[in-house]
Amino acid sequence: MSITPQQRNYEGRPVLTTAEASKKSGLSRDYILHLISIGRIEGARPWGREWMVYEDSLMTFLAQPRSPGRTGPRKKRIEQGGRVLISTSEAHERYGYAQNYLLELLRAGRIEGEKSGRTWLIDEDSLLAYKRRKHPIVVDSTLVDSKEPPTLPEPSNK
């Protein structure tokens, strides 16, 4: 729906579309919708389903001091009482399993881990044991421990 210039005010206050508010503030459109949903900025749906942001409310929000957020690399590995807990992203990078699959394994109890806030941490030994069970390395009909590099037999010079 196209908004005409006469409709740029709602309840006597200037309004912006979420796309315009995003461009003006440098924040993503989704984040602006989140801010409206939690009440940090004011918005309305005056002409249908498109959200409009009150410009004065957005400017007030942008004027507030905010912390810059976390800097540096995020901790992906935690050593806890002899156990090594790794994040699902690190497990994905190191062992090649998709993060959703790792979460399924955790929820099904096939590997061990724990939830810390919103993040799942995987017990690395449990993941290695799962990998050995599901994907064993076999060399010359001999099962090889996947932690150890496989040793190949010496070629015979006959």
Residue, then its C-alpha position, 0 to 999 in steps of 0.5 A: m500500500s502506498i502512503t501519500p504525503q497527507q498520511r505521513n501524520y497519525e494522531g498528530r505525530p509524524v510517522l515513518t514506514t519501518a523501511e524508512a525508519s531502518k534507513k534513517s536509523g541504521l538499524s535493521r527492519d526486523y530489529i525495529l519491529h522487535l523494538i516496537s513489539i517490546g515497547r522500546i519505540e512506539g508504532a502503530r498500524p493505521w492503514g492496514r497491516e504495515w507498521m508505522v513508527y512514530e518518528d519522535s519515538l525513534m529519535t528518542f530511542l536513538a538518542q539514548p546511550r547504548s553499549p557497543g555490545r560484545t567485542g572479540p571472539r566468543k568463547k566456544r570452549i569451556e573446560q569443566g571438571g575434566r570435561v570439555l564442552i564445546s558450542t554447536s558451532e565449534a562442533h560443526e566446524r571441527y566434526g562436520y555435523a550440521q548444527n540442527y543435527l547436533l541439537e537433535l542428538l542432544r535432545a534425544g540423549r544420544i550425545e551429552g551436553e548442557k544448556s547455558g542460557r540460550t546456547w547448547l554446549i556439547d561434551e566433546d568426549s561424548l561427541l567423539a564416542y558417537k562419531r566412533r560408533k556411527h562412523p568407525i574407521v576400518v583399515d584392512s578389516t581392522l577397526v581403528d580408534s578414530k582418535e588415533p591416525p590410521t596406520l597403513p600396512e607397509p607395501s610389500n616389494k615382491 
